[in-house]
Amino acid sequence: MVFSNLKKALESIGSNLNRVVNMIIFLKNMDYWGKMNAVYREFVKSCPTRAAIGIQNLNKTYQTEIVNVIAYKVAK
């Protein structure tokens, strides 16, 4: 769901996931890294720099949080 939401947010400002150049991903449990990476590869076809960081005190309702997404928009 987090990647779907990010995709919609980027598209709403005229960008997309293939224009992302940096992303930081927080995981409540690093055991989910493989699953997250599989979903990530479905949504993100480019190879931006990224970091996946395990953090136990993530919001109780979230397993994954993505912050510091930097994407560009192509001028018309």
C-alpha positions as CSV (number, residue, x, y, z in Angstrom):
1,M,0.0,0.0,0.0
2,V,2.8,2.4,0.8
3,F,4.2,2.2,-2.8
4,S,0.7,2.7,-4.3
5,N,0.2,5.8,-2.1
6,L,3.7,7.1,-3.1
7,K,2.9,6.5,-6.8
8,K,-0.3,8.5,-6.6
9,A,1.3,11.3,-4.7
10,L,4.1,11.6,-7.3
11,E,1.7,11.4,-10.2
12,S,-0.4,14.2,-8.7
13,I,2.5,16.6,-9.0
14,G,3.5,15.5,-12.5
15,S,6.3,13.0,-11.6
16,N,6.4,9.3,-11.1
17,L,8.3,6.5,-9.4
18,N,10.8,6.2,-12.3
19,R,11.9,9.7,-11.7
20,V,12.8,9.1,-8.0
21,V,16.5,9.7,-7.4
22,N,16.6,9.1,-3.6
23,M,14.4,7.2,-1.0
24,I,14.8,6.3,2.6
25,I,12.7,3.3,3.8
26,F,12.1,2.5,7.5
27,L,11.1,-1.0,8.4
28,K,9.7,-2.0,11.7
29,N,11.1,-5.5,11.3
30,M,14.1,-6.1,9.0
31,D,12.7,-9.7,8.4
32,Y,10.3,-7.9,5.9
33,W,13.2,-6.6,3.8
34,G,12.9,-9.3,1.2
35,K,9.1,-8.8,0.8
36,M,9.6,-5.0,0.7
37,N,12.3,-5.3,-1.9
38,A,10.1,-7.5,-4.1
39,V,7.3,-5.0,-4.0
40,Y,9.8,-2.1,-4.5
41,R,11.0,-3.8,-7.7
42,E,7.4,-4.1,-9.0
43,F,6.9,-0.3,-8.6
44,V,10.3,1.2,-9.1
45,K,12.0,0.3,-12.4
46,S,14.9,2.8,-12.1
47,C,17.7,2.4,-9.6
48,P,17.6,5.4,-7.3
49,T,19.9,5.6,-4.3
50,R,18.0,4.2,-1.3
51,A,18.5,3.1,2.3
52,A,16.4,0.6,4.2
53,I,16.7,1.1,7.9
54,G,15.3,-1.1,10.7
55,I,13.5,0.9,13.4
56,Q,11.6,-0.6,16.3
57,N,9.7,2.5,17.3
58,L,7.9,3.0,14.0
59,N,4.3,4.1,14.3
60,K,2.3,1.2,15.8
61,T,0.0,0.9,12.7
62,Y,2.8,0.9,10.1
63,Q,5.3,-1.8,9.1
64,T,7.0,0.4,6.5
65,E,7.4,4.1,6.2
66,I,9.1,5.9,3.3
67,V,10.6,9.4,3.8
68,N,12.9,11.8,2.0
69,V,11.7,10.8,-1.5
70,I,13.4,13.1,-4.0
71,A,11.9,13.0,-7.5
72,Y,12.1,15.3,-10.5
73,K,9.5,16.6,-12.9
74,V,10.1,17.0,-16.6
75,A,9.4,20.5,-17.8
76,K,6.9,20.8,-20.6
